[in-house]
Structures are given as C-alpha cells and as structure tokens.
Amino acid sequence: MVEISLWNTWTRRKEIFEPLDRSNVRMYVCGPTVYNRAHIGNARPAVVFDTLFLFLRHVFGDTNVTYVRNITDVDDKINAQAVERKEKGDRRTVNDIVTGISDETIRWYHEDMQALGVQAPTVEPRATRYIPEMIDMIRTLIDRGHAYFAEGHVLFEVATFPEYGCLANRTLDEMHLGARVEIAPYKKSGLDFVLWKPSTPELPGWDSPWGRGRPGWHIECSAMSRVLLGETFDIHAGGIDLAFPHHENEIAQSRCADPECDFARYWLHNGYLQVEGRKMAKSLGNFITVKDLRDRGVSGDVIRLVLLSTHYRQPLDWSERKVAEARSILRRWRSAAALDAGDAVGSPDPEVVAALADDLSTSRVFSVMHKLATEGNGASLKASAALLGLNLELENLEGLVGRAVDGLLSKRAEAREQRNFDRADLIRSLLLAAGLEISDSTDGPQTTVGPDFDGPKLLKLIRRAVTDGILESPEIVGVEPESADQNYKDQET
C-alpha cells in the first residue's frame, strides 16, 4: 500500500495519512455558494481536491472513497440578488427568484467543472435539504450550554470552547482585533457567530423553535458532514480563505455538539490565487470566470493544468504566460502519447505515484511526465496524466472523427495535386478550426493534435460546410449528416 503524506493545517506539519477505515475513506470539501459564475479562484480548490479524490481512489479503490462537496444555496448574497431582481420588475416571489438563481448557477457550475475534468463528488448535498438536521444540531448546542438565543437569533458562544483559534493559530485577543464580524448589541462577544437568524416574510425561511428563519453559513457544513460522513471523518478541505472564520467555526460547533468526537482529522487548504501579480477583483478589471476563459477558447485541460502547475498550498499567480506554457506542455504530451502508446493501456509511473503521495507534489509529477514524454513512454504518460485528471487521448479520433480527418486529408491532397489551392486551404481551415494543426513537408502533411482539439466541433463544421454547399456530399469524408449532428449533441449534453 502506498504511504501518503499530507500537510495538516491543524497540526502545522506533514503527517502520514491513516484513514479511520480503509474501505471508506471520507472527505468533505466546501463547495460553491450559488449566486454567480465560478471564477478561477473558485475553480482552484475544485480541481486540487478532485485530484486528491482521484489519487485516493487509485490508492484505496474506486468504491472505497466517499467525497462530499456541498452546495450553499442558503445565503444572504443570493437573497440580496433576488430582492434586487424583484425591485427591477421580476414578477415572481423572492422565494421563487432565489430558487431560480440557485438552480441556474448550479447548472453553470456543473458545466464549468465538467469542462475542467472535475468529477462529480460521491454526494453533493444542497443546504436547503438539510435544514431539519441543522435545527437539531443547534438545539444540541443550546442544551449543552454552547449557544444562546437573543433577539430572534441563536448564537454560538465562543468563550465556551477554549480551543477556539487553534486552526488559524490566533489568540482570542488577535481575533477580536481583526474580526470581520458584525458587532451586534445582542451578542455577548464580538466573536460569537450566528447559528440561526430570523427571516422576514418575503425571504426564504423555515419554522424552528426560535421562530421562522434560516441557518447561518457555518452550521450548514457541520450538519451536512455530520449526516453524510459521521461525527468524525478523515479529511476536511477548502481554500485558505475559509480557514478563519468558516472552518474555525465549524470545528467549534461540531466538537461542542459531539464532544467525544474529533470532527475532521486532517485539514487541507489550497493557497490564494492572483492574476498577473495582483489580487483578482472586479474593481481592478482582472476578475476572470471559467466561462470567460472558455469563451476565449482556453480549453478545460489547459485551465486545469495551470491550476495544478503550482503546489496547491502555495499562492498561484494566473498569467497569460502560464496559459501559453500549459498549451505547449499538453501539445507535447499528447503528441508523445499518440506516437508511442496507440491503444496501449499503461500504469501510472511509480515516480508520479510517489510524488502525489508526498502532499500532491505536482511539480515533481510534471518533471516525471516530461521525462516520460522524452523517452516515448506514451502508455505510462497517459495513465500518469489520468491521475491528474488530464486526458491525453486523441479525443474522438476514432470512428466518425477518425474517418472525417482521414477523408479531409485525402481530399486536401487531391485538391493540391489539382492545384485547387482554394479548396485545399478550405479543408485545412476546417481542421485548424477544430484544433488539428497541419504542416506540410516532403513526406506529406504532418498533423499534430493541439490541446484544444475538439472532435465534435470538427463534425459540426463539416456538417455546416455541407449544408452551406461549400463541400459536396458528406460521404467524401465518411460522415453522415445525422451522425455528425447527433455525435456533437451527445458530447454537449
């Protein structure tokens, strides 16, 4: 069995990872708050901990890892957006607008993450479906003397948990000075945080012993992880920005609700993300969403590779240079894999496995993969890339797409022999538009699959060219119109 070492934020050292149950390794990662498009800072933990999920499944078995990544669909930002739309003339109730915003944003998030090669977690709970469990946990905290009711709110009393601040490595005095929390007159301390808050009639709310209201943000994750993973589980992860106060508050309320349990045993946090050396912010004009990049033609594999190019615990500086480098790396790896591996099935290189086992040391992984590409070990290169969630297969160059490419290259050669260079250039442009690069030599045309190669797109372009009368019957490239359209639709679904 591979020995895995992970940096534990709680203990501030690298530790050997020993799961509670090797047949059910359990991991919880804080997911999106669904009120807007995912930006590249949101994408980083999704990609990093998806990679950890892949690796844990490789080590312990595909069915032996339970990965929970929640969706926060109870939040004041969603409510504020709904109220704003209502004020601008939306005729639906605020509740219905909130539901619409959440559902749409969840769909966007899934589309973006799928484009990045991020797998669906084992369970993806929505906070709105676990309100009773949150109420039960809050009631337990009150009964145990760790929470109190004041002016329609239920608050956790930080002073009742002496270990508060251990994750963030801050004293109570330091936290009081730097606290970014509301100082309300009904709080016993400025650090006390909300477990339950009242809702006005038009806002989303649920009946509770403390009146109609909604949960605070922190209790959501504690309750959902408790139900789905148990009072003690293996890994809790997220961005470093969540360490305080969100994760600190989760620890306090979870360990006070279940004092005989540890809650999470290993805490993992990825570093901040900047853009070209500056903090990402709308006010600076450098706020980048995953959709922005995709609309600019940056493929999901390229985005993923950039997000993994820096060790997950270190700050990542997103730059156009890194995007260009990632494109070049993927092109080289794909070419090496195609030339050597064919359909061969390989195993991840042992050095790649060892690097990932060492706290996801992706820089070491990249070094090994460059060596595999140089040596022409395509099968191992593809299998190693798969552990990073990267697909080096020449996607869709089988069946319909393979015949399409062969047919187009054949017709291009015929056109060049007939000195019909306009037609030859047209065919070349179709291939280039789909990401297949062509260079002519004395030995004939040489093709290279670029990192953004899109087989379904090629089929759609061919179908459009035939429909517009630019190409003759699609049989010249071996693609029937209906098949091309359906294949493309299937890939988009």
C-alpha positions in Angstrom: 0.0 0.0 0.0 1.2 3.5 -0.9 2.1 5.6 2.1 0.5 9.1 1.7 1.7 12.2 3.5 -0.5 15.3 3.8 0.2 18.7 5.3 -2.3 19.1 8.2 -3.2 22.7 8.8 -4.4 21.8 12.3 -1.0 20.4 13.4 1.1 22.6 11.0 3.1 19.6 9.8 3.2 16.9 7.2 1.7 13.7 8.6 1.2 10.1 7.4 -2.4 9.8 6.3 -4.1 7.0 8.2 -7.8 6.8 7.4 -10.2 5.7 10.0 -11.5 3.0 7.7 -9.5 2.0 4.6 -12.7 0.6 3.0 -14.4 4.0 3.4 -12.0 7.0 3.2 -14.1 10.1 3.9 -13.5 13.6 2.6 -15.5 16.8 2.8 -14.8 19.9 0.7 -16.6 23.2 0.9 -18.3 23.8 -2.4 -19.8 26.9 -4.1 -22.2 29.5 -2.9 -24.5 29.6 -5.9 -25.2 33.2 -6.8 -22.8 33.9 -9.6 -20.4 32.2 -12.1 -17.4 30.3 -10.8 -14.2 32.3 -11.1 -10.8 30.8 -11.3 -10.2 31.2 -7.6 -13.3 29.0 -7.0 -12.0 26.6 -9.6 -8.7 26.0 -7.8 -10.0 24.0 -4.8 -12.4 22.1 -7.0 -9.5 21.0 -9.3 -7.0 20.4 -6.5 -9.2 18.3 -4.3 -10.7 16.5 -7.3 -7.1 15.5 -8.0 -6.8 14.3 -4.4 -10.0 12.3 -4.8 -8.6 10.7 -8.0 -5.4 9.7 -6.1 -7.2 8.4 -3.1 -9.4 6.2 -5.3 -6.2 5.0 -7.1 -4.7 4.0 -3.7 -7.7 2.7 -1.8 -10.0 1.6 -4.6 -12.7 3.4 -6.6 -15.5 2.3 -4.4 -13.7 3.0 -1.1 -13.6 6.8 -1.1 -16.6 8.9 -0.1 -16.3 12.5 -1.3 -18.8 15.1 -0.2 -18.8 18.6 -1.8 -21.7 20.8 -0.7 -23.7 23.5 -2.4 -24.6 26.5 -0.3 -28.0 27.6 -1.5 -29.0 29.5 1.6 -27.1 32.7 1.7 -27.7 36.4 2.1 -25.9 37.2 -1.3 -28.5 35.0 -3.1 -31.3 36.7 -1.2 -29.9 40.2 -2.0 -29.7 39.4 -5.7 -33.3 38.1 -5.6 -34.6 41.2 -3.9 -32.8 43.4 -6.5 -34.4 41.5 -9.4 -37.8 41.8 -7.7 -37.3 45.6 -7.3 -36.4 45.8 -11.0 -39.7 44.2 -12.0 -39.4 40.4 -11.7 -43.0 39.3 -11.0 -42.1 36.1 -9.2 -41.9 35.9 -5.4 -38.5 36.4 -3.8 -38.5 32.7 -2.9 -39.1 31.7 -6.5 -36.4 34.0 -7.7 -33.9 32.6 -5.1 -34.7 29.1 -6.3 -34.2 30.2 -10.0 -30.9 31.8 -9.2 -29.7 28.8 -7.3 -30.8 26.3 -10.0 -29.3 28.3 -12.8 -26.0 28.9 -11.0 -25.7 25.2 -10.1 -26.1 24.3 -13.7 -23.4 26.8 -14.7 -21.1 25.4 -12.0 -21.6 21.8 -13.2 -20.9 22.8 -16.8 -17.7 24.7 -15.9 -16.4 21.9 -13.6 -17.1 19.3 -16.2 -15.1 21.3 -18.7 -12.2 21.3 -16.2 -12.4 17.5 -15.9 -13.7 17.7 -12.3 -15.6 14.6 -11.4 -18.9 14.7 -9.7 -18.4 14.1 -5.9 -19.9 11.0 -4.3 -22.5 13.2 -2.7 -23.4 16.8 -3.5 -25.8 18.0 -0.8 -27.7 21.2 -1.1 -28.0 23.1 2.2 -31.8 23.7 1.8 -32.4 19.9 2.0 -30.7 19.6 5.4 -32.5 22.3 7.4 -34.0 19.8 10.0 -30.5 18.4 10.7 -29.2 21.9 11.2 -32.0 22.7 13.6 -31.3 19.5 15.6 -27.6 20.4 15.9 -28.4 24.0 17.0 -30.8 22.6 19.7 -28.0 20.3 20.9 -25.6 23.2 21.2 -28.1 25.2 23.2 -28.8 22.2 25.5 -25.1 21.8 26.1 -24.6 25.4 27.0 -22.6 26.5 24.0 -25.3 28.6 22.3 -27.9 31.2 23.3 -31.0 32.9 22.0 -31.1 36.7 21.6 -33.5 38.9 19.7 -34.6 36.3 17.2 -31.0 35.0 16.7 -29.3 31.9 18.0 -25.5 32.5 18.5 -22.6 30.2 19.3 -20.8 31.5 22.4 -17.1 31.3 21.5 -15.9 31.6 25.1 -17.3 28.1 25.9 -14.8 26.5 23.6 -11.3 27.0 24.9 -9.6 25.7 21.7 -11.2 28.3 19.5 -8.5 29.8 17.2 -6.3 26.7 17.1 -6.8 26.1 13.4 -6.0 29.7 12.4 -3.3 29.8 15.1 -4.7 33.0 16.6 -5.4 34.1 20.2 -8.7 35.4 21.2 -7.2 38.9 21.5 -5.8 38.8 18.0 -9.2 37.6 16.7 -11.0 40.3 18.5 -8.8 42.9 16.9 -9.0 41.5 13.4 -12.6 40.2 13.5 -14.6 40.8 10.3 -17.9 40.0 12.0 -21.0 42.1 12.8 -20.9 43.6 16.3 -24.5 43.5 17.3 -25.8 44.6 20.7 -27.4 41.2 21.4 -24.0 39.4 21.2 -22.2 38.5 24.4 -18.9 38.8 22.4 -18.0 40.2 19.1 -16.6 36.8 18.1 -19.9 34.9 18.8 -21.3 33.8 15.5 -24.8 33.2 14.1 -26.3 29.7 14.0 -29.9 30.8 13.2 -31.3 34.2 12.1 -34.8 35.5 11.6 -36.3 35.8 8.1 -38.7 38.5 7.0 -41.9 37.2 5.4 -40.7 37.6 1.8 -37.3 35.9 2.3 -36.6 32.2 2.4 -37.3 30.8 5.9 -38.2 27.7 7.8 -40.1 27.1 11.0 -37.9 26.4 14.1 -38.1 26.5 17.9 -36.7 30.1 17.6 -39.2 31.3 15.1 -39.2 31.4 11.3 -35.7 31.9 10.0 -32.7 30.4 8.2 -29.4 28.9 9.2 -26.1 30.7 9.5 -23.4 29.7 6.9 -21.1 27.8 9.3 -23.7 25.4 10.7 -24.6 24.2 7.2 -21.3 22.4 6.6 -21.2 21.0 10.2 -24.6 19.5 9.9 -24.2 18.1 6.4 -20.8 16.5 7.1 -22.2 15.0 10.3 -25.1 13.4 8.5 -23.2 12.1 5.5 -19.7 11.3 6.9 -20.3 10.9 10.6 -19.2 12.8 13.7 -15.5 12.0 12.9 -14.2 11.7 9.4 -10.8 11.8 7.6 -10.3 15.0 5.6 -11.8 18.4 5.5 -10.6 20.8 2.8 -11.1 24.1 1.1 -9.4 27.4 0.2 -7.1 29.0 2.8 -9.6 32.0 2.9 -12.0 29.6 4.6 -9.7 28.6 7.5 -10.9 31.6 9.5 -13.6 32.1 10.4 -15.6 29.4 8.5 -13.6 26.3 9.3 -12.7 27.6 12.8 -16.4 28.0 13.5 -17.2 24.6 12.1 -14.7 23.0 14.4 -16.1 24.8 17.4 -19.7 24.0 16.9 -19.1 20.4 15.7 -16.8 19.4 18.6 -19.1 21.1 21.1 -22.1 19.2 19.7 -20.2 15.9 19.8 -17.5 16.4 22.4 -16.3 12.8 22.3 -15.5 13.0 18.6 -12.7 14.7 16.6 -14.7 16.1 13.7 -12.2 16.2 10.9 -8.7 14.7 11.5 -6.8 16.2 8.6 -7.3 19.8 7.4 -6.1 20.7 3.9 -6.1 24.2 2.4 -5.1 25.5 -1.0 -3.4 28.9 -1.4 -4.7 32.1 -2.7 -4.9 33.0 -6.4 -3.7 36.2 -8.0 -3.9 37.4 -11.6 -0.7 38.7 -13.2 0.7 39.5 -9.7 -2.4 41.4 -8.4 -5.3 40.4 -6.3 -8.2 39.4 -8.5 -11.1 41.9 -8.2 -13.8 43.4 -10.4 -12.6 46.8 -9.5 -9.2 46.1 -11.0 -10.7 44.7 -14.2 -8.9 41.3 -13.7 -11.8 39.2 -12.5 -11.8 36.0 -14.6 -14.5 33.4 -14.6 -14.1 29.9 -16.0 -16.7 30.9 -18.7 -14.6 33.9 -19.6 -11.7 31.6 -20.4 -13.8 29.0 -22.2 -15.4 31.8 -24.3 -11.8 32.9 -25.3 -11.0 29.4 -26.5 -9.0 28.3 -23.5 -9.8 24.6 -23.1 -10.6 23.0 -19.8 -7.5 20.8 -19.8 -5.3 24.0 -20.2 -7.1 25.7 -17.3 -6.7 22.6 -15.1 -3.0 22.3 -15.9 -2.4 25.9 -15.0 -4.3 25.4 -11.7 -2.1 22.4 -10.9 1.2 23.9 -12.1 1.9 25.4 -8.6 1.8 23.4 -5.5 -1.6 23.6 -4.0 -0.5 25.1 -0.7 1.4 27.9 -2.4 -0.1 31.1 -3.9 -0.9 30.8 -7.6 -0.3 33.7 -10.0 -2.5 33.2 -13.0 -1.0 34.7 -16.2 -1.2 34.5 -19.9 2.3 33.2 -19.9 1.2 30.2 -17.8 -1.7 29.6 -20.2 0.7 29.5 -23.2 3.0 27.2 -21.3 0.2 24.8 -20.4 -0.9 24.7 -24.1 2.6 23.9 -25.2 3.0 21.2 -22.5 -0.3 19.5 -23.4 0.6 19.6 -27.1 3.9 17.9 -26.4 2.4 15.3 -24.0 -0.4 14.4 -26.4 1.9 14.1 -29.3 4.3 11.8 -27.3 1.3 9.7 -26.1 -0.1 9.4 -29.6 3.2 8.4 -31.2 4.1 5.7 -28.8 1.0 4.5 -27.0 -1.7 4.0 -29.5 -4.4 2.0 -27.8 -2.0 0.5 -25.2 -3.1 0.6 -21.6 -0.4 1.6 -19.2 0.0 2.1 -15.4 1.0 5.4 -13.8 4.7 5.8 -13.4 5.8 4.9 -9.8 7.6 8.2 -9.5 4.4 10.0 -10.3 2.5 8.0 -7.7 5.3 8.7 -5.1 5.2 12.5 -5.9 1.4 12.6 -5.5 1.7 10.6 -2.3 4.0 13.4 -1.0 1.3 16.0 -0.3 0.3 16.2 -4.0 3.7 17.4 -5.2 2.6 18.3 -8.8 5.8 20.0 -9.8 7.6 16.7 -9.3 4.8 15.0 -11.3 5.4 17.4 -14.2 9.1 16.7 -14.2 8.5 12.9 -14.4 5.9 13.3 -17.1 8.3 15.5 -19.2 10.8 12.6 -18.9 8.2 10.0 -19.9 7.4 12.2 -23.0 11.1 12.4 -23.9 11.6 8.7 -23.5 8.5 8.0 -25.6 6.7 6.0 -22.8 3.3 7.0 -24.1 1.2 4.4 -22.2 2.6 5.3 -18.8 2.4 9.0 -19.7 -1.4 8.7 -20.4 -2.0 6.8 -17.3 0.0 9.2 -15.2 -1.9 12.2 -16.7 -5.1 10.5 -15.8 -4.2 10.7 -12.1 -4.1 14.5 -12.6 -7.5 14.4 -14.3 -5.9 15.1 -17.7 -6.9 13.2 -20.8 -4.1 12.7 -23.3 -6.1 10.6 -25.6 -6.5 11.9 -29.1 -10.2 12.5 -28.3 -12.7 11.4 -30.9 -10.1 10.4 -33.5 -11.9 7.1 -33.7 -14.9 6.1 -35.6 -16.6 9.1 -37.2 -14.0 11.7 -36.4 -11.1 9.4 -37.5 -12.8 8.8 -40.8 -13.5 12.5 -41.1 -9.9 13.5 -40.6 -8.6 10.9 -43.0 -11.2 11.8 -45.6 -10.4 15.5 -45.3 -6.7 15.0 -45.5 -7.2 12.8 -48.6 -9.4 15.3 -50.3 -6.9 18.1 -49.4 -4.1 16.1 -51.1 -6.2 15.6 -54.2 -7.0 19.4 -54.3 -3.3 20.3 -54.0 -2.4 17.8 -56.8 -5.1 19.5 -59.0 -3.7 22.9 -57.9 -7.1 23.8 -56.5 -5.4 25.7 -53.6 -8.6 27.5 -52.5 -10.3 24.1 -51.8 -7.1 22.8 -50.1 -7.0 25.9 -47.9 -10.7 25.5 -47.0 -10.2 21.9 -45.9 -7.1 22.9 -43.9 -9.1 25.7 -42.2 -11.7 23.2 -41.1 -9.1 21.1 -39.4 -7.3 24.1 -37.9 -10.6 25.5 -36.5 -11.1 22.2 -34.6 -7.6 22.3 -33.2 -5.8 19.9 -35.5 -2.5 21.6 -36.6 -1.1 20.7 -40.1 2.4 21.3 -41.5 3.4 20.2 -45.0 6.7 18.5 -45.7 8.3 16.5 -48.5 7.0 13.4 -46.7 3.5 14.7 -46.9 1.2 16.5 -44.4 2.1 16.1 -40.7 -0.7 16.5 -38.2 -0.5 17.5 -34.6 -3.4 17.4 -32.2 -3.5 20.6 -30.3 -4.5 21.0 -26.6 -7.9 22.4 -27.7 -8.7 19.8 -30.3 -12.5 19.2 -30.4 -13.7 16.2 -32.4 -17.4 17.0 -32.1 -16.7 20.6 -33.3 -15.0 19.2 -36.4 -18.0 17.1 -37.2 -20.3 20.1 -36.7 -18.1 22.3 -39.0 -18.2 19.6 -41.7 -21.9 19.3 -41.4 -22.3 23.1 -41.7 -20.0 23.2 -44.7 -22.1 20.5 -46.5 -25.3 22.3 -45.6 -23.9 25.6 -47.0 -22.8 23.9 -50.2 -19.1 24.6 -49.5 -18.4 20.9 -49.5 -20.1 18.2 -51.6 -21.9 15.2 -50.2 -20.6 14.4 -46.7 -19.7 10.9 -48.0 -16.4 12.3 -49.2 -15.2 12.3 -45.6 -17.2 9.3 -44.5 -19.6 11.3 -42.2 -23.3 11.1 -42.5 -25.1 14.4 -41.6 -27.3 12.9 -38.9 -24.4 11.1 -37.2 -22.3 14.2 -37.1 -25.1 16.3 -35.6 -26.0 13.6 -33.0 -22.4 13.0 -32.0 -22.0 16.7 -31.4 -25.2 16.9 -29.3 -24.2 13.9 -27.3 -20.8 15.5 -26.4 -22.5 18.7 -25.4 -25.1 17.0 -23.1 
